Amino acid sequence: MDPRQVLAGILTIFMFVMLGNMIIKDHFDYLEDGIRSDVHFNVLKVESELPSKINGPWEEMKQELKPCWKPPSIKVGPESNGYITLSLKSGPEFHMPQIAVAVVIARHLGATLVLPDIRSGELGQKRDFEEYYDLDKFYSSLWGVVDITREIPANVASENLTVVKVPNQVSEDFLVKNIDPIFETNRYLRLAISYPSTNMKLEVKQNDDIESTTCLAMFSSLELKQEIREVVDQVVENLRAFSNRSDGKFIAVDLKGELLEKKACQEIGASGRKNCYNGYEIGQFLKKIGFDTETTIYITQTWWHENAKALKDIFPRTFTKDDVLPDDQKTKFLRSQNVELEKLLDFEVCSQSDVFVPSMPGMFYGSVTGRRIGSGRTQILIPANFLASYGQASGHVSAYVSEKKHLAYSCFC
């Protein structure tokens, strides 16, 4: 064989080997670059789809306060000294002070408290206590404080009862002068509780026993039954899920268009203060103090109303009960004519929200505030001053909180 042919063959083989190595190296370099490019692209794509956080003047929830009332002394006798009855009316914001004054009076008289019924709606439909509240919790929290019976004995029920009108806060002096004389002549009383004021400040001086009993009955005896509590928890969970851009935080606004229409929000004097605020004014207020317009808001208005729409125009992520209730609960809560369930839901959601904004003064505002004080949720904002009696201290924080005017501060510390 010609040596030149051998050399040419060797060179040819060497060139093919080099070319093969170059192809393999380029192929893997290409794959490596492709993988890096693809991973980099995917990371960027995921990051671009993550919603950006929204700002707002949110406050961290303060440490939950502890009950600082002394447990009332055990004061239950072997036999009843009489019977006290009442009906809980007008929603959970009224149930709390109603049950408190009833327990105080029954304890003072040494009488047995008859388990109250609940009157619901304009027609005063009668419903059982345990339809809404945890009966075991009620009994256990008041054990040793007052005797409770489910039914009035037949021999007592046949007697004529005396209806006694009492204010929502009572002192020992009031009980001695106004209740004791009546109870001496008739030991079967029915309480009709009036509200000289819907302000939740401590209006009357109470002795230690009355104060402790009031705190216990108002803030520790009423708890929702489990089935209702589970629905409330689901609604709050849904609202927090809608609020992923604000770390699950949401605002609850007590906004009921029909009430505002009847009330006719008016300025008080020359100060520019108003006795209530509509949806547009609340929306402008929240935007002005720094809440992003993408903030999630829950309103107590059941169905969409002009007032609610005015707020939604500013904060599009505004929801009613119909928007956030589980589908299988809407008939029960919204279409059963059982307005008490709607009120309980509103009360609980407003008590658990990160921020609460009342549109007007009243028992709902005061009772929700009391619940929030105990749980450390004290970011309660007032669009501007309410009536002077409800006060407004620094900024827009409720004077119930900023000046510790609420009676809850005598119960929690």
Residue, then its C-alpha position, 0 to 999 in steps of 0.5 A: m500500500d502506498p504510504r501516502q494513502v495510509l497517511a491520508g487514511i489516518l488523517t481522515i480518521f483523526m478528523f472524524v474523531m475531532l468532529g465527533n467530539m465537537i458535535i457532542k460538546d456543542h450538543f451538551d453545551y446547547l442542552e445546558d444553555g437550553i436548560r438554564s434558559d428554560v429554568h430562568f424563564n420559568v422562574l421569571k414567569v412564576e414571579s411575574e404571576l405572583p400578585s404584588k403586595i398592597n399597602g395599608p395602615w394595618e396594625e398588628m393584633k395586640q396581645e389578647l387581654k385576660p379577664c381581670w374580674k374576680p370570679p363571683s362568689i358561689k351563691v346558689g341556695p338549695e331552693s329557689n327564692g323566685y323566678i326571673t324571665l326575659s326574652l333576648k331581642s334585637g340581635p347579639e349586640f343586645h343579647m350581651p347586655q340583656i343577659a348580663v342585667a338578668v343574671v345580676i338581678a337574679r343573683h341579687l334576689g337569690a332567684t332562679l333565672v329561666l332560660p331565655d327564649i329569643r325573639s327574632g324579626e319584626l313579628g317577634q318569632k319565638r325561638d329556643f336559646e339553643e337554636y343559636y347559642d351553646l347551651d352547655k357553655f351557658y350553664s357551665s360559665l354561670w354555674g355557682v353564680v345563679d341557678i338556671t332552669r329550663e322550665i318554670p314549675a307549673n304551679v308558678a307558671s299559673e300565677n300572674l307575673t309582674v313585668v318590671k322595666v329595668p335599664n341595661q346597666v343597674s347599680e345596687d342602689f337601683l336594685v334595692k330601691n326599685i326591684d326588691p319591693i316588687f319582688e317581696t310582693n311577687r316572686y315571678l318577674r319578667l324583665a323588660i330591658s330599656y336603653p336610656s343610652t346605647n353608649m357602652k361606657l360604664e354609666v353607673k357605679q357598681n359594687d365589685d360583685i355586680e361588676s364581676t357578674t356583669c363581666l362574666a355574663m356579658f363576655s363569657s356566657l354566650e357562645l355560638k353553637q358549633e354548627i353556626r360557628e363553623v359557618v362563621d369560620q368558613v366565611v372568615e376563611n374565605l375573606r382571608a383567602f380573597s386577601n392574599r395580597s394583604d397577608g389575609k387581612f380584611i376590613a369589616v364595615d357595618l354598612k346597612g343602607e336602609l338604616l342610613e336612609k332612615k337616619a339621614c346622615q347630617e352634620i352636627g353643628a359647625s364642626g363638620r362632624k356627622n352622626c353617620y356616614n354613607g358608603y361613598e364617604i367611608g370609601q373616600f375615608l379609607k382611601k385617604i388614610g392609605f388603604d389600597t383600593e384592592t383591599t378586601i372589605y366585608i359589609t353587613q348589608t345583606w343585598w346590594h344597595e346604592n350605599a354599598k355600590a358607592l363603596k364598591d366603586i372605590f374598593p372593587r373587592t367589597f363583598t356581601k354575605d351572599d358573596v362569601l357564604p358557602d353555597d349550601q348555607k345561603t338558603k339557611f342564612l339568607r332566604s329562610q326569614n331567620v334574620e337572627l342568623e344574618k345578625l349573628l354572622d355580621f356580629e362575628v365577622c365584624s368581631q374577627s376582622d383586622v379592621f372594623v369601621p362602623s357607619m353610625p353609633g349604636m349598640f352594634y358598634g359598642s358591642v362589637t368593640g367590646r368583643r374586639i377589646g378582649s381579643g386584642r383587635t383594637q383597630i376600630l376606625i371612625p371616618a370622622n367624629f360621631l356625636a360628641s357623646y361618642g367622642q373622638a380622640s387622636g387620629h381616627v381611632s374609636a375613643y372607646v379604645s384611645e381613651k379606654k371609655h368602653l366598659a370592657y376595660s373594667c373587665f379585661c386587663 
